[in-house]
Amino acid sequence: MVPDARGKGLGRALMTACEGWSRDRSHKLLMVGVLAHNRRAIRSFEGAGFSPYTLLLRRYL
């Protein structure tokens, strides 16, 4: 996200729109992917009611 756009509710509005779109189509589950180090995004999604579902680990060789 562009730094000037942060804190204006755009992410929340996008999440709300996606959730509404999904409900209109009778979807029962909405999943998102977030990079582990993106704490701001994790807090935003958790604040919107998302909770951890799986954990992927990696190791570079």
CHARMM-style PDB file with segment names, atoms N, HN, CA, C and O in Angstrom:
ATOM      1  N   MET     1       0.852  -1.176   0.000  1.00  0.00      PROA
ATOM      2  CA  MET     1       0.000   0.000   0.000  1.00  0.00      PROA
ATOM      3  C   MET     1       0.896   1.237   0.000  1.00  0.00      PROA
ATOM      4  O   MET     1       1.969   1.231   0.603  1.00  0.00      PROA
ATOM      5  N   VAL     2       0.470   2.257  -0.652  1.00  0.00      PROA
ATOM      6  HN  VAL     2      -0.402   2.263  -1.142  1.00  0.00      PROA
ATOM      7  CA  VAL     2       1.194   3.515  -0.679  1.00  0.00      PROA
ATOM      8  C   VAL     2       1.136   4.128   0.721  1.00  0.00      PROA
ATOM      9  O   VAL     2       0.055   4.221   1.301  1.00  0.00      PROA
ATOM     10  N   PRO     3       2.281   4.548   1.276  1.00  0.00      PROA
ATOM     11  CA  PRO     3       2.277   5.078   2.650  1.00  0.00      PROA
ATOM     12  C   PRO     3       1.239   6.167   2.902  1.00  0.00      PROA
ATOM     13  O   PRO     3       0.655   6.209   3.985  1.00  0.00      PROA
ATOM     14  N   ASP     4       0.992   7.045   1.938  1.00  0.00      PROA
ATOM     15  HN  ASP     4       1.467   7.011   1.058  1.00  0.00      PROA
ATOM     16  CA  ASP     4       0.008   8.122   2.134  1.00  0.00      PROA
ATOM     17  C   ASP     4      -1.418   7.596   2.267  1.00  0.00      PROA
ATOM     18  O   ASP     4      -2.289   8.303   2.773  1.00  0.00      PROA
ATOM     19  N   ALA     5      -1.665   6.376   1.825  1.00  0.00      PROA
ATOM     20  HN  ALA     5      -0.958   5.802   1.414  1.00  0.00      PROA
ATOM     21  CA  ALA     5      -3.009   5.801   1.892  1.00  0.00      PROA
ATOM     22  C   ALA     5      -3.262   5.095   3.220  1.00  0.00      PROA
ATOM     23  O   ALA     5      -4.405   4.757   3.529  1.00  0.00      PROA
ATOM     24  N   ARG     6      -2.223   4.871   4.000  1.00  0.00      PROA
ATOM     25  HN  ARG     6      -1.295   5.146   3.749  1.00  0.00      PROA
ATOM     26  CA  ARG     6      -2.385   4.156   5.273  1.00  0.00      PROA
ATOM     27  C   ARG     6      -3.239   4.948   6.260  1.00  0.00      PROA
ATOM     28  O   ARG     6      -3.187   6.176   6.321  1.00  0.00      PROA
ATOM     29  N   GLY     7      -4.021   4.201   7.024  1.00  0.00      PROA
ATOM     30  HN  GLY     7      -4.063   3.203   6.975  1.00  0.00      PROA
ATOM     31  CA  GLY     7      -4.811   4.821   8.079  1.00  0.00      PROA
ATOM     32  C   GLY     7      -6.075   5.520   7.608  1.00  0.00      PROA
ATOM     33  O   GLY     7      -6.701   6.242   8.383  1.00  0.00      PROA
ATOM     34  N   LYS     8      -6.454   5.325   6.383  1.00  0.00      PROA
ATOM     35  HN  LYS     8      -5.945   4.738   5.754  1.00  0.00      PROA
ATOM     36  CA  LYS     8      -7.648   5.989   5.846  1.00  0.00      PROA
ATOM     37  C   LYS     8      -8.836   5.039   5.707  1.00  0.00      PROA
ATOM     38  O   LYS     8      -9.887   5.429   5.199  1.00  0.00      PROA
ATOM     39  N   GLY     9      -8.673   3.798   6.156  1.00  0.00      PROA
ATOM     40  HN  GLY     9      -7.819   3.481   6.568  1.00  0.00      PROA
ATOM     41  CA  GLY     9      -9.782   2.848   6.107  1.00  0.00      PROA
ATOM     42  C   GLY     9      -9.957   2.143   4.772  1.00  0.00      PROA
ATOM     43  O   GLY     9     -10.953   1.449   4.568  1.00  0.00      PROA
ATOM     44  N   LEU    10      -9.014   2.306   3.868  1.00  0.00      PROA
ATOM     45  HN  LEU    10      -8.204   2.870   4.034  1.00  0.00      PROA
ATOM     46  CA  LEU    10      -9.145   1.682   2.549  1.00  0.00      PROA
ATOM     47  C   LEU    10      -9.065   0.158   2.627  1.00  0.00      PROA
ATOM     48  O   LEU    10      -9.832  -0.540   1.965  1.00  0.00      PROA
ATOM     49  N   GLY    11      -8.152  -0.349   3.423  1.00  0.00      PROA
ATOM     50  HN  GLY    11      -7.528   0.218   3.961  1.00  0.00      PROA
ATOM     51  CA  GLY    11      -8.031  -1.801   3.584  1.00  0.00      PROA
ATOM     52  C   GLY    11      -9.288  -2.399   4.192  1.00  0.00      PROA
ATOM     53  O   GLY    11      -9.765  -3.444   3.750  1.00  0.00      PROA
ATOM     54  N   ARG    12      -9.811  -1.743   5.187  1.00  0.00      PROA
ATOM     55  HN  ARG    12      -9.424  -0.894   5.546  1.00  0.00      PROA
ATOM     56  CA  ARG    12     -11.036  -2.213   5.842  1.00  0.00      PROA
ATOM     57  C   ARG    12     -12.200  -2.186   4.864  1.00  0.00      PROA
ATOM     58  O   ARG    12     -13.015  -3.109   4.840  1.00  0.00      PROA
ATOM     59  N   ALA    13     -12.280  -1.139   4.062  1.00  0.00      PROA
ATOM     60  HN  ALA    13     -11.618  -0.390   4.081  1.00  0.00      PROA
ATOM     61  CA  ALA    13     -13.354  -1.047   3.069  1.00  0.00      PROA
ATOM     62  C   ALA    13     -13.237  -2.171   2.045  1.00  0.00      PROA
ATOM     63  O   ALA    13     -14.244  -2.747   1.633  1.00  0.00      PROA
ATOM     64  N   LEU    14     -12.017  -2.481   1.637  1.00  0.00      PROA
ATOM     65  HN  LEU    14     -11.198  -2.013   1.971  1.00  0.00      PROA
ATOM     66  CA  LEU    14     -11.807  -3.567   0.687  1.00  0.00      PROA
ATOM     67  C   LEU    14     -12.194  -4.909   1.300  1.00  0.00      PROA
ATOM     68  O   LEU    14     -12.831  -5.730   0.640  1.00  0.00      PROA
ATOM     69  N   MET    15     -11.813  -5.141   2.566  1.00  0.00      PROA
ATOM     70  HN  MET    15     -11.295  -4.474   3.102  1.00  0.00      PROA
ATOM     71  CA  MET    15     -12.195  -6.387   3.239  1.00  0.00      PROA
ATOM     72  C   MET    15     -13.709  -6.508   3.342  1.00  0.00      PROA
ATOM     73  O   MET    15     -14.265  -7.581   3.106  1.00  0.00      PROA
ATOM     74  N   THR    16     -14.371  -5.422   3.688  1.00  0.00      PROA
ATOM     75  HN  THR    16     -13.920  -4.551   3.880  1.00  0.00      PROA
ATOM     76  CA  THR    16     -15.831  -5.424   3.809  1.00  0.00      PROA
ATOM     77  C   THR    16     -16.490  -5.727   2.469  1.00  0.00      PROA
ATOM     78  O   THR    16     -17.448  -6.496   2.399  1.00  0.00      PROA
ATOM     79  N   ALA    17     -15.972  -5.120   1.411  1.00  0.00      PROA
ATOM     80  HN  ALA    17     -15.194  -4.495   1.468  1.00  0.00      PROA
ATOM     81  CA  ALA    17     -16.526  -5.363   0.074  1.00  0.00      PROA
ATOM     82  C   ALA    17     -16.328  -6.823  -0.349  1.00  0.00      PROA
ATOM     83  O   ALA    17     -17.234  -7.437  -0.912  1.00  0.00      PROA
ATOM     84  N   CYS    18     -15.152  -7.371  -0.079  1.00  0.00      PROA
ATOM     85  HN  CYS    18     -14.416  -6.872   0.378  1.00  0.00      PROA
ATOM     86  CA  CYS    18     -14.881  -8.776  -0.432  1.00  0.00      PROA
ATOM     87  C   CYS    18     -15.779  -9.722   0.358  1.00  0.00      PROA
ATOM     88  O   CYS    18     -16.279 -10.713  -0.176  1.00  0.00      PROA
ATOM     89  N   GLU    19     -15.975  -9.406   1.626  1.00  0.00      PROA
ATOM     90  HN  GLU    19     -15.570  -8.602   2.059  1.00  0.00      PROA
ATOM     91  CA  GLU    19     -16.847 -10.244   2.446  1.00  0.00      PROA
ATOM     92  C   GLU    19     -18.282 -10.189   1.938  1.00  0.00      PROA
ATOM     93  O   GLU    19     -18.952 -11.219   1.860  1.00  0.00      PROA
ATOM     94  N   GLY    20     -18.756  -9.004   1.595  1.00  0.00      PROA
ATOM     95  HN  GLY    20     -18.212  -8.167   1.658  1.00  0.00      PROA
ATOM     96  CA  GLY    20     -20.114  -8.872   1.057  1.00  0.00      PROA
ATOM     97  C   GLY    20     -20.277  -9.620  -0.255  1.00  0.00      PROA
ATOM     98  O   GLY    20     -21.282 -10.298  -0.468  1.00  0.00      PROA
ATOM     99  N   TRP    21     -19.295  -9.499  -1.129  1.00  0.00      PROA
ATOM    100  HN  TRP    21     -18.478  -8.948  -0.956  1.00  0.00      PROA
ATOM    101  CA  TRP    21     -19.310 -10.199  -2.415  1.00  0.00      PROA
ATOM    102  C   TRP    21     -19.380 -11.705  -2.181  1.00  0.00      PROA
ATOM    103  O   TRP    21     -20.123 -12.411  -2.862  1.00  0.00      PROA
ATOM    104  N   SER    22     -18.610 -12.187  -1.226  1.00  0.00      PROA
ATOM    105  HN  SER    22     -18.006 -11.613  -0.673  1.00  0.00      PROA
ATOM    106  CA  SER    22     -18.588 -13.621  -0.930  1.00  0.00      PROA
ATOM    107  C   SER    22     -19.910 -14.094  -0.329  1.00  0.00      PROA
ATOM    108  O   SER    22     -20.420 -15.152  -0.699  1.00  0.00      PROA
ATOM    109  N   ARG    23     -20.457 -13.319   0.587  1.00  0.00      PROA
ATOM    110  HN  ARG    23     -20.043 -12.460   0.888  1.00  0.00      PROA
ATOM    111  CA  ARG    23     -21.753 -13.692   1.189  1.00  0.00      PROA
ATOM    112  C   ARG    23     -22.860 -13.722   0.138  1.00  0.00      PROA
ATOM    113  O   ARG    23     -23.719 -14.604   0.160  1.00  0.00      PROA
ATOM    114  N   ASP    24     -22.836 -12.762  -0.778  1.00  0.00      PROA
ATOM    115  HN  ASP    24     -22.138 -12.046  -0.796  1.00  0.00      PROA
ATOM    116  CA  ASP    24     -23.845 -12.721  -1.844  1.00  0.00      PROA
ATOM    117  C   ASP    24     -23.814 -13.978  -2.704  1.00  0.00      PROA
ATOM    118  O   ASP    24     -24.813 -14.321  -3.336  1.00  0.00      PROA
ATOM    119  N   ARG    25     -22.692 -14.658  -2.732  1.00  0.00      PROA
ATOM    120  HN  ARG    25     -21.881 -14.379  -2.219  1.00  0.00      PROA
ATOM    121  CA  ARG    25     -22.536 -15.877  -3.517  1.00  0.00      PROA
ATOM    122  C   ARG    25     -22.593 -17.133  -2.647  1.00  0.00      PROA
ATOM    123  O   ARG    25     -22.233 -18.223  -3.089  1.00  0.00      PROA
ATOM    124  N   SER    26     -23.047 -16.964  -1.412  1.00  0.00      PROA
ATOM    125  HN  SER    26     -23.339 -16.078  -1.053  1.00  0.00      PROA
ATOM    126  CA  SER    26     -23.240 -18.056  -0.448  1.00  0.00      PROA
ATOM    127  C   SER    26     -21.944 -18.772  -0.085  1.00  0.00      PROA
ATOM    128  O   SER    26     -21.965 -19.944   0.291  1.00  0.00      PROA
ATOM    129  N   HSD    27     -20.827 -18.079  -0.194  1.00  0.00      PROA
ATOM    130  HN  HSD    27     -20.810 -17.126  -0.499  1.00  0.00      PROA
ATOM    131  CA  HSD    27     -19.570 -18.685   0.260  1.00  0.00      PROA
ATOM    132  C   HSD    27     -19.591 -18.792   1.776  1.00  0.00      PROA
ATOM    133  O   HSD    27     -20.149 -17.933   2.459  1.00  0.00      PROA
ATOM    134  N   LYS    28     -18.997 -19.826   2.287  1.00  0.00      PROA
ATOM    135  HN  LYS    28     -18.544 -20.524   1.732  1.00  0.00      PROA
ATOM    136  CA  LYS    28     -18.989 -20.076   3.728  1.00  0.00      PROA
ATOM    137  C   LYS    28     -17.646 -19.788   4.371  1.00  0.00      PROA
ATOM    138  O   LYS    28     -17.539 -19.783   5.597  1.00  0.00      PROA
ATOM    139  N   LEU    29     -16.621 -19.550   3.569  1.00  0.00      PROA
ATOM    140  HN  LEU    29     -16.707 -19.555   2.573  1.00  0.00      PROA
ATOM    141  CA  LEU    29     -15.276 -19.365   4.099  1.00  0.00      PROA
ATOM    142  C   LEU    29     -14.534 -18.336   3.264  1.00  0.00      PROA
ATOM    143  O   LEU    29     -14.601 -18.366   2.036  1.00  0.00      PROA
ATOM    144  N   LEU    30     -13.837 -17.438   3.915  1.00  0.00      PROA
ATOM    145  HN  LEU    30     -13.783 -17.414   4.913  1.00  0.00      PROA
ATOM    146  CA  LEU    30     -13.006 -16.442   3.246  1.00  0.00      PROA
ATOM    147  C   LEU    30     -11.609 -16.557   3.837  1.00  0.00      PROA
ATOM    148  O   LEU    30     -11.432 -16.430   5.049  1.00  0.00      PROA
ATOM    149  N   MET    31     -10.618 -16.796   2.988  1.00  0.00      PROA
ATOM    150  HN  MET    31     -10.761 -16.899   2.004  1.00  0.00      PROA
ATOM    151  CA  MET    31      -9.247 -16.955   3.457  1.00  0.00      PROA
ATOM    152  C   MET    31      -8.359 -15.899   2.805  1.00  0.00      PROA
ATOM    153  O   MET    31      -8.577 -15.512   1.657  1.00  0.00      PROA
ATOM    154  N   VAL    32      -7.369 -15.446   3.540  1.00  0.00      PROA
ATOM    155  HN  VAL    32      -7.192 -15.761   4.473  1.00  0.00      PROA
ATOM    156  CA  VAL    32      -6.388 -14.492   3.032  1.00  0.00      PROA
ATOM    157  C   VAL    32      -4.997 -15.005   3.362  1.00  0.00      PROA
ATOM    158  O   VAL    32      -4.814 -15.775   4.305  1.00  0.00      PROA
ATOM    159  N   GLY    33      -4.037 -14.580   2.591  1.00  0.00      PROA
ATOM    160  HN  GLY    33      -4.186 -13.956   1.824  1.00  0.00      PROA
ATOM    161  CA  GLY    33      -2.647 -14.904   2.861  1.00  0.00      PROA
ATOM    162  C   GLY    33      -1.895 -13.650   3.257  1.00  0.00      PROA
ATOM    163  O   GLY    33      -2.065 -12.600   2.637  1.00  0.00      PROA
ATOM    164  N   VAL    34      -1.070 -13.749   4.277  1.00  0.00      PROA
ATOM    165  HN  VAL    34      -0.931 -14.602   4.780  1.00  0.00      PROA
ATOM    166  CA  VAL    34      -0.301 -12.615   4.777  1.00  0.00      PROA
ATOM    167  C   VAL    34       1.121 -13.080   5.035  1.00  0.00      PROA
ATOM    168  O   VAL    34       1.324 -14.148   5.613  1.00  0.00      PROA
ATOM    169  N   LEU    35       2.100 -12.304   4.619  1.00  0.00      PROA
ATOM    170  HN  LEU    35       1.935 -11.437   4.149  1.00  0.00      PROA
ATOM    171  CA  LEU    35       3.486 -12.648   4.927  1.00  0.00      PROA
ATOM    172  C   LEU    35       3.719 -12.543   6.433  1.00  0.00      PROA
ATOM    173  O   LEU    35       3.224 -11.621   7.082  1.00  0.00      PROA
ATOM    174  N   ALA    36       4.465 -13.478   6.974  1.00  0.00      PROA
ATOM    175  HN  ALA    36       4.867 -14.226   6.447  1.00  0.00      PROA
ATOM    176  CA  ALA    36       4.653 -13.592   8.419  1.00  0.00      PROA
ATOM    177  C   ALA    36       5.200 -12.322   9.069  1.00  0.00      PROA
ATOM    178  O   ALA    36       4.885 -12.042  10.226  1.00  0.00      PROA
ATOM    179  N   HSD    37       5.994 -11.570   8.364  1.00  0.00      PROA
ATOM    180  HN  HSD    37       6.250 -11.797   7.425  1.00  0.00      PROA
ATOM    181  CA  HSD    37       6.608 -10.367   8.945  1.00  0.00      PROA
ATOM    182  C   HSD    37       5.743  -9.115   8.786  1.00  0.00      PROA
ATOM    183  O   HSD    37       6.122  -8.042   9.255  1.00  0.00      PROA
ATOM    184  N   ASN    38       4.603  -9.238   8.141  1.00  0.00      PROA
ATOM    185  HN  ASN    38       4.294 -10.110   7.760  1.00  0.00      PROA
ATOM    186  CA  ASN    38       3.736  -8.087   7.914  1.00  0.00      PROA
ATOM    187  C   ASN    38       2.763  -7.944   9.087  1.00  0.00      PROA
ATOM    188  O   ASN    38       1.573  -8.236   8.970  1.00  0.00      PROA
ATOM    189  N   ARG    39       3.297  -7.493  10.206  1.00  0.00      PROA
ATOM    190  HN  ARG    39       4.263  -7.256  10.301  1.00  0.00      PROA
ATOM    191  CA  ARG    39       2.507  -7.413  11.446  1.00  0.00      PROA
ATOM    192  C   ARG    39       1.306  -6.479  11.311  1.00  0.00      PROA
ATOM    193  O   ARG    39       0.248  -6.742  11.883  1.00  0.00      PROA
ATOM    194  N   ARG    40       1.462  -5.404  10.567  1.00  0.00      PROA
ATOM    195  HN  ARG    40       2.321  -5.191  10.102  1.00  0.00      PROA
ATOM    196  CA  ARG    40       0.353  -4.456  10.397  1.00  0.00      PROA
ATOM    197  C   ARG    40      -0.830  -5.134   9.710  1.00  0.00      PROA
ATOM    198  O   ARG    40      -1.976  -4.973  10.131  1.00  0.00      PROA
ATOM    199  N   ALA    41      -0.549  -5.894   8.651  1.00  0.00      PROA
ATOM    200  HN  ALA    41       0.382  -6.025   8.309  1.00  0.00      PROA
ATOM    201  CA  ALA    41      -1.619  -6.592   7.931  1.00  0.00      PROA
ATOM    202  C   ALA    41      -2.244  -7.665   8.816  1.00  0.00      PROA
ATOM    203  O   ALA    41      -3.462  -7.838   8.820  1.00  0.00      PROA
ATOM    204  N   ILE    42      -1.410  -8.386   9.564  1.00  0.00      PROA
ATOM    205  HN  ILE    42      -0.420  -8.245   9.560  1.00  0.00      PROA
ATOM    206  CA  ILE    42      -1.936  -9.424  10.466  1.00  0.00      PROA
ATOM    207  C   ILE    42      -2.893  -8.801  11.474  1.00  0.00      PROA
ATOM    208  O   ILE    42      -3.984  -9.326  11.696  1.00  0.00      PROA
ATOM    209  N   ARG    43      -2.499  -7.688  12.085  1.00  0.00      PROA
ATOM    210  HN  ARG    43      -1.613  -7.261  11.904  1.00  0.00      PROA
ATOM    211  CA  ARG    43      -3.377  -7.013  13.050  1.00  0.00      PROA
ATOM    212  C   ARG    43      -4.670  -6.551  12.386  1.00  0.00      PROA
ATOM    213  O   ARG    43      -5.745  -6.647  12.978  1.00  0.00      PROA
ATOM    214  N   SER    44      -4.566  -6.053  11.165  1.00  0.00      PROA
ATOM    215  HN  SER    44      -3.693  -5.975  10.684  1.00  0.00      PROA
ATOM    216  CA  SER    44      -5.768  -5.593  10.458  1.00  0.00      PROA
ATOM    217  C   SER    44      -6.732  -6.740  10.205  1.00  0.00      PROA
ATOM    218  O   SER    44      -7.934  -6.613  10.439  1.00  0.00      PROA
ATOM    219  N   PHE    45      -6.205  -7.857   9.728  1.00  0.00      PROA
ATOM    220  HN  PHE    45      -5.228  -7.961   9.538  1.00  0.00      PROA
ATOM    221  CA  PHE    45      -7.072  -8.997   9.458  1.00  0.00      PROA
ATOM    222  C   PHE    45      -7.653  -9.571  10.740  1.00  0.00      PROA
ATOM    223  O   PHE    45      -8.832  -9.922  10.780  1.00  0.00      PROA
ATOM    224  N   GLU    46      -6.846  -9.670  11.787  1.00  0.00      PROA
ATOM    225  HN  GLU    46      -5.888  -9.385  11.755  1.00  0.00      PROA
ATOM    226  CA  GLU    46      -7.369 -10.168  13.058  1.00  0.00      PROA
ATOM    227  C   GLU    46      -8.439  -9.223  13.599  1.00  0.00      PROA
ATOM    228  O   GLU    46      -9.435  -9.674  14.165  1.00  0.00      PROA
ATOM    229  N   GLY    47      -8.239  -7.921  13.428  1.00  0.00      PROA
ATOM    230  HN  GLY    47      -7.430  -7.555  12.969  1.00  0.00      PROA
ATOM    231  CA  GLY    47      -9.239  -6.942  13.860  1.00  0.00      PROA
ATOM    232  C   GLY    47     -10.546  -7.062  13.092  1.00  0.00      PROA
ATOM    233  O   GLY    47     -11.603  -6.662  13.581  1.00  0.00      PROA
ATOM    234  N   ALA    48     -10.467  -7.614  11.887  1.00  0.00      PROA
ATOM    235  HN  ALA    48      -9.609  -7.939  11.490  1.00  0.00      PROA
ATOM    236  CA  ALA    48     -11.662  -7.813  11.059  1.00  0.00      PROA
ATOM    237  C   ALA    48     -12.302  -9.176  11.315  1.00  0.00      PROA
ATOM    238  O   ALA    48     -13.275  -9.539  10.655  1.00  0.00      PROA
ATOM    239  N   GLY    49     -11.759  -9.931  12.272  1.00  0.00      PROA
ATOM    240  HN  GLY    49     -10.969  -9.636  12.809  1.00  0.00      PROA
ATOM    241  CA  GLY    49     -12.372 -11.205  12.634  1.00  0.00      PROA
ATOM    242  C   GLY    49     -11.706 -12.440  12.071  1.00  0.00      PROA
ATOM    243  O   GLY    49     -12.171 -13.553  12.318  1.00  0.00      PROA
ATOM    244  N   PHE    50     -10.626 -12.276  11.320  1.00  0.00      PROA
ATOM    245  HN  PHE    50     -10.248 -11.372  11.120  1.00  0.00      PROA
ATOM    246  CA  PHE    50      -9.899 -13.434  10.798  1.00  0.00      PROA
ATOM    247  C   PHE    50      -9.067 -14.049  11.919  1.00  0.00      PROA
ATOM    248  O   PHE    50      -8.639 -13.352  12.839  1.00  0.00      PROA
ATOM    249  N   SER    51      -8.843 -15.351  11.836  1.00  0.00      PROA
ATOM    250  HN  SER    51      -9.191 -15.918  11.089  1.00  0.00      PROA
ATOM    251  CA  SER    51      -8.008 -16.039  12.820  1.00  0.00      PROA
ATOM    252  C   SER    51      -7.072 -17.002  12.091  1.00  0.00      PROA
ATOM    253  O   SER    51      -7.366 -17.428  10.974  1.00  0.00      PROA
ATOM    254  N   PRO    52      -5.946 -17.344  12.718  1.00  0.00      PROA
ATOM    255  CA  PRO    52      -4.991 -18.254  12.068  1.00  0.00      PROA
ATOM    256  C   PRO    52      -5.646 -19.585  11.704  1.00  0.00      PROA
ATOM    257  O   PRO    52      -6.483 -20.109  12.440  1.00  0.00      PROA
ATOM    258  N   TYR    53      -5.244 -20.115  10.555  1.00  0.00      PROA
ATOM    259  HN  TYR    53      -4.565 -19.689   9.958  1.00  0.00      PROA
ATOM    260  CA  TYR    53      -5.805 -21.372  10.068  1.00  0.00      PROA
ATOM    261  C   TYR    53      -4.719 -22.403   9.813  1.00  0.00      PROA
ATOM    262  O   TYR    53      -4.889 -23.577  10.142  1.00  0.00      PROA
ATOM    263  N   THR    54      -3.610 -21.981   9.234  1.00  0.00      PROA
ATOM    264  HN  THR    54      -3.471 -21.027   8.967  1.00  0.00      PROA
ATOM    265  CA  THR    54      -2.518 -22.893   8.929  1.00  0.00      PROA
ATOM    266  C   THR    54      -1.202 -22.144   9.061  1.00  0.00      PROA
ATOM    267  O   THR    54      -1.180 -20.914   9.116  1.00  0.00      PROA
ATOM    268  N   LEU    55      -0.140 -22.869   9.109  1.00  0.00      PROA
ATOM    269  HN  LEU    55      -0.158 -23.868   9.064  1.00  0.00      PROA
ATOM    270  CA  LEU    55       1.188 -22.272   9.184  1.00  0.00      PROA
ATOM    271  C   LEU    55       2.080 -22.966   8.179  1.00  0.00      PROA
ATOM    272  O   LEU    55       2.222 -24.188   8.207  1.00  0.00      PROA
ATOM    273  N   LEU    56       2.679 -22.197   7.298  1.00  0.00      PROA
ATOM    274  HN  LEU    56       2.564 -21.203   7.275  1.00  0.00      PROA
ATOM    275  CA  LEU    56       3.627 -22.740   6.324  1.00  0.00      PROA
ATOM    276  C   LEU    56       5.028 -22.308   6.738  1.00  0.00      PROA
ATOM    277  O   LEU    56       5.250 -21.141   7.062  1.00  0.00      PROA
ATOM    278  N   LEU    57       5.953 -23.225   6.729  1.00  0.00      PROA
ATOM    279  HN  LEU    57       5.773 -24.173   6.465  1.00  0.00      PROA
ATOM    280  CA  LEU    57       7.333 -22.914   7.070  1.00  0.00      PROA
ATOM    281  C   LEU    57       8.202 -23.153   5.849  1.00  0.00      PROA
ATOM    282  O   LEU    57       7.867 -23.979   5.000  1.00  0.00      PROA
ATOM    283  N   ARG    58       9.312 -22.440   5.753  1.00  0.00      PROA
ATOM    284  HN  ARG    58       9.584 -21.769   6.443  1.00  0.00      PROA
ATOM    285  CA  ARG    58      10.217 -22.645   4.629  1.00  0.00      PROA
ATOM    286  C   ARG    58      11.653 -22.591   5.125  1.00  0.00      PROA
ATOM    287  O   ARG    58      11.947 -22.075   6.203  1.00  0.00      PROA
ATOM    288  N   ARG    59      12.531 -23.141   4.303  1.00  0.00      PROA
ATOM    289  HN  ARG    59      12.292 -23.560   3.428  1.00  0.00      PROA
ATOM    290  CA  ARG    59      13.956 -23.082   4.584  1.00  0.00      PROA
ATOM    291  C   ARG    59      14.673 -23.001   3.241  1.00  0.00      PROA
ATOM    292  O   ARG    59      14.514 -23.871   2.385  1.00  0.00      PROA
ATOM    293  N   TYR    60      15.454 -21.957   3.072  1.00  0.00      PROA
ATOM    294  HN  TYR    60      15.583 -21.250   3.767  1.00  0.00      PROA
ATOM    295  CA  TYR    60      16.238 -21.831   1.855  1.00  0.00      PROA
ATOM    296  C   TYR    60      17.448 -22.742   1.952  1.00  0.00      PROA
ATOM    297  O   TYR    60      18.063 -22.854   3.012  1.00  0.00      PROA
ATOM    298  N   LEU    61      17.788 -23.388   0.856  1.00  0.00      PROA
ATOM    299  HN  LEU    61      17.288 -23.297  -0.006  1.00  0.00      PROA
ATOM    300  CA  LEU    61      18.943 -24.287   0.821  1.00  0.00      PROA
ATOM    301  C   LEU    61      20.105 -23.627   0.115  1.00  0.00      PROA
ATOM    302  OT1 LEU    61      21.171 -24.230  -0.014  1.00  0.00      PROA
TER     303      LEU     61
END
